[in-house]
């Protein structure tokens, strides 16, 4: 295991879009962390960013002034009855994997979700991504089920583990 790094987490701005796009591009092109198959562009990430607001923030982790990861809270559904449920996402640049950056981001995401007044956070993670599964379980998410072969990437079906955290005390 690599040394844990202490990252500073702050709200993302449009100035962070190049770094967010680069981090996400790696995930799209090389991992099953996302089921996106189209390489993101600054334009597409800008459009995605504009759909986030105070209730659905995007945050970045910085080390020595460099954005090394990002996290977001996204609407779970556009149906009003789901307004207090959101999906948590975390992406870290590959050179920083296994150093605690993702866990730091996820902890901050959970804190923010509680401050916002959300009731449930959901995470959907490829069953082959043991590092991310361990990370979200380590901050308190619980497994609620496996969606078998719901994704398809790199010519193979992908199973997705669904985890949730109830945010009330």
N, C-alpha and C positions, 0 to 999 in steps of 0.2 A: 504494500500500500504506500502511496506517495504521501508526502507531508500535506497536512491541511493548510489551505491558504485562507487568510482573512480578507474577504472581499467586502467592499463598501457597496451597499445596495441603495439605489435612488430611483426615482421615477424616470422613465425614458422620455426623450424628446425627439423631435424630428431629426435633430443632428446625429442621433444614434442609429438612424436607419441603415447607413452603410454597414455598420458592425452587426446589427441584427440580421440584415440580409445575408451577410457572409456566413454567420453562424448557422442560420437556417438552411442556406444553400448546401452546406456540408451535410446536414442531417437529411435533407431531401435526396441528395445524390448518393449517399453512402450508408444510410441506416434505415431501419424500420421504426425509428422514433416518430416518424410522421408518415402518413399514407399519401401525402402529396407526392406527385411524380413529375410535376412541372417545375423546372428550376425557377426560383423566385427572382424577381427583378426589383430594383428600387421602386419602380412604379407600383407593382403588385403589393409589395410590403407597405408602401405608403398608404395604399387603399385599405389594407388590413389594419394598419395603425389608426386610421381615421375612424374605424368602427369601435375603438376603445375609448373609454371615458373614465370619469371618477369612479363609477361603479364597476368598471371593467378595465383596470389599469394594466399598463405594461411597465415593468421595472427592469433595470439593468444592474449587473454586478460589475464593479470596476476594480482592477488591481493596478496600482501605479498609473492611474489615468487611462488605462486601456479597458474597453468593454470586453469582458471575457465570457459573459453569459447573459441571458435574459429570461424573464418569466412573464406570464400573462394570466389574467383572469378573463375568461371569455364566457359570453352567455351560453348556457346549456341548451336553451331552446328559445324561440321567439314567442312561444305560447306564454301568456301572462301568468298562468298558474305555476310556471317554473321560474319566476323572476328571482327567487331567493336561492336558486341553485346555479352554480357556475362550474366551468371546467378549468382546471389548473394545468398549465403547460410550462415546462422548463427546458431550456436548451443551453448547452455550454460548449465553448470551442473545444475541439478534440484535444488540444494540447493541455487543457486544464481538467480533463476528465479524472475522476477519482481523487480529487483534492479538496472536496467539501464545498465547492462553489455552488453546485446544484442544490445541496442541502441547505445552504445559507439562503439561496433564493427561495426555495420552497417554504422555509420557516417564515420568511418575510411575507410571502404570498398569503400564508395562513393568517398571520397577524393582520394583514390588510383586509382580508376577507371578513374577519371578525369585526374590525372597525367599520367596515362598510355596512355590516348587518346581514351578510349572507348567512344562510342556514346550512347549506351543504356545498362542499367542494367535491368534484369528481375528477378522477385521473383515469385516462385510458392509455395503457402501455402494452406494447408488444410483449408477448410471453417470453420471447427470447432475450429481452432486455433486462437481465437479472439485476444489473447495477441500479437502474432506475426503479425497478420494483422494490428493491431493498431500501432505497433512499426514501420513497414515499411511505412505505410501511414504517420506517424508522422515525418519521415525524408524525405518525398517528393515523395514516390512512388504513382502512381495512378492506380486504378483498370482498367483493360482492358477486363476482362471477367471471366466467370466461366466455367471450364471444368467439366461437370457433370459425376460423377461415373467413372472417368478415372483411379482411383486407387482402390485397394482392399486390406484391411488390417484388421486383427482381425475379419475376417468373415463378414465384411461389406464393401459396396462400399464407396469410398471416393471422394467427390467433391473437386476440387482444384481451388483456386482463382489465377488468373494470374495478376500480377501488374508489372508496368514498370516505369523507371525513365529515361527521356531524359537528358543526361549529358551536352549538350551544353548550353551556356548561351543565 
